[in-house]
């Protein structure tokens, strides 16, 4: 279970998140919605170590993960995507996935110094990388540089990297923003499939994606939780309308 307790974060005296306390389930898809500036991305940054809270903490599987570095949080099983993708333009798609795999034997100091027959493990890793690229639907672009992929394919590659970390919690920051309807459906289907065994937290403005993929939805406004419950109930509530119109 992922737990957040009294998380608060201010920027220049402006409270981006205030006393956020929520316990997320161990699996399923949870939507996070709210108008721009409501604290959605700030929350993801605090959970994953890209920002430190002014107050409060996050706990994952009984361990406090607040104030750990992003790579430590990822190694503990909490992975994420970004709105701005953060891909390496000149790096082929398959290499992005290979880099994302945790605990690779060739990354150890011993392997670097003694070159312990890396070829077998490299071959296995490439097979697994191709399986993940196939899962997200871009296996035909495995050798293409990230810069030569369409924006939608880049979104799928970012999701593939997130999957490759083998995290038990996936935090997706606007995974369908700016992509065409066909690829949007691909991402929606992936979220539903992944959520069978993992916790997938989806920050998104596309309400169709929230409606079709998320069991429960959390509504943020001005840094505070003002609603959390079954997705249909939250999306159809007056508090959601008021939050977006205020």
Helices and strands as residue ranges (DSSP letters): E 2-11, E 14-24, E 28-33, H 40-48, E 55-60, E 63-64, H 70-75, E 78-80, H 93-100, G 105-107, H 109-114, H 119-136, G 139-141, G 146-148, H 151-164, E 169-173, H 181-194, E 199-203, H 207-213, E 216-221, E 224-230, H 231-235, H 238-245
